Amino acid sequence: MRFKVPKDVDIEDRIVGPLTLKQMGWLGGGMLICIVFWKTMDFSLFVFFSLLVMGLSAAFAFVRPYNQSLIAFCGSVMLFITKPKLYFWGRKGVFFPRGGKSHKSSNLIPLVKKGFSEKEIEKLADTLDKTNA
């Protein structure tokens, strides 16, 4: 074996002490925002807002829920909240090629879905109700 293959390829490089580049970025960004607050706000407001900003900045730098960054976790939470929770599968507009492997639009056969009338659905519902009773 000529070359050693690293086993920890998913671990980020440490830049300054135990901190990675992303962590330094989050902490540095929080520090810059706090400097802007120092220059523009009264001291009591500065203390309140800088504690809030540095707390958020430290959370984004160091907190890793489910082994992912906090920003990725927040994105996943937002996607979970906004997406529908119930998915109904259904084929819509499915076409099959005629004979050969060509997929030109003139060579496709549309898939026709058989519809049920209301009477057929009621009959099926009655049958299922009778068998389950």
Long-range contacts (C-beta under 8 A, 24 or more apart in sequence): 19-61, 22-61, 22-69, 23-61, 23-62, 26-57, 26-58, 26-60, 26-61, 27-57, 27-58, 27-61, 29-57, 30-54, 30-56, 30-57, 30-58, 31-57, 33-57
